Amino acid sequence: MRRKSARRWWLDPTPVVVVPAALGLLMAACASLHNTPAQDLAWDRWTACHGQISGTDIRTVQLDGRISFWSNGPADGLSMVDCLAQAGKDGSALPEPISEIRPKGAG
């Protein structure tokens, strides 16, 4: 009875294909973690205003630069929206920010 020879793991070409493909996907995923120019601009404006306006916390900055944030009340939200508008008056336009009253228990 003749036994088939077992393929040695070090001769298996699968890792040669799988490892580079996995590394390529990982590198692409990491590259997508960088902010867009619009997001960087939005963060700069938020940072400038957040030091002046209390009672607000950022939630998200979308790829197009739209800022979504929570405020403690309508006055805080309006103050931040006005500040962000002033911070951007001489620069590139960004979408209108979205202000929401902070839900109970958040923040």
N, C-alpha and C positions, 0 to 999 in steps of 0.2 A: 504494500500500500504506500503510495507516494503522497506525501503531505505537501500542500501548497506553502510556499514560503511566505511568512508574514512580512508585510511591508514595514520597514523600519520608520519610526516617527521622524527621524532626521532626514529621511529621503522624501517625505511627503511635501509636495509643492504647495499645499493649501496655505500654510502660514506666509509663504512668499507673496501670495495674492491678498490674503485677508488682512495682514498686518499693515501694509501700506495703505490699503483702502480705509481701514479704521483710523489710521493716523491722519489721512486726508480729511475725513469727515470731522474728526476732532479739531483740526486746525480751522476748518471752515466754520465750525460752531463757535470757536473762540474769536474768530474775526468778526462774527456777527454781534459780539458783545460790545463792540465799540459804539459810541454815540454817533448819530448823524450830525452834520453841521447845525441843523435846526435844533436838535436836542441840546447841543453844547450852548447855543445862543440862548435857548430857554433857561437852561440852568444858570447861566451868567446873570440873566435878568432876575431870576428867582433869588439868587444869592444876594444881589444888590438890594432887592426889596425886602427880603425876609428879615434883614437886620433892622429895618425901619418899622415893619408892621408885625405886631404880635398877634397871637391867636389864630395862626394859620399853619398848616402842615401840608407839605406836598404829598400827593398820592402817586401820580404818574406823570411822565413826560413822554408823549407819543412820538413816533418817528418823525412826524411833521412839525414837532415843536409845541404842540398843544399841551398846556399845563392843566392838570386836574388837581384840585386841592380842597382840603377841608378847612372850614373856618369855624370859629366859636359862635359866630352870629353874623347876620347880614352886614353889619357895619364893617366888621373885619374883612369879610369877603369883598365888599365894594372897595375898601381901601387898598387891598392887594391888587385887584383888577386895575384900579386907577394907577397904582405905582408901576405895574407891569407895562401898562400903556405908555406911561411917561418914559420908562426905561427904554422902550422900543421906538420912540417917536422919530429918532434920527437914524434908525437902522433898518434892517430887513424886517418885513412884516411876518408875523407869526399868527396862527389861528387864535381866535378868542379863547382865553382861559375859561375853564369850567370850575366854578365855585359851588361847593355843597356844604350845607350845615353839617357839622360833625355829628355822626350818630351817637347815641348814648352808649357809653362803654368803649368807644374807639379813642385811641390816643391816650 
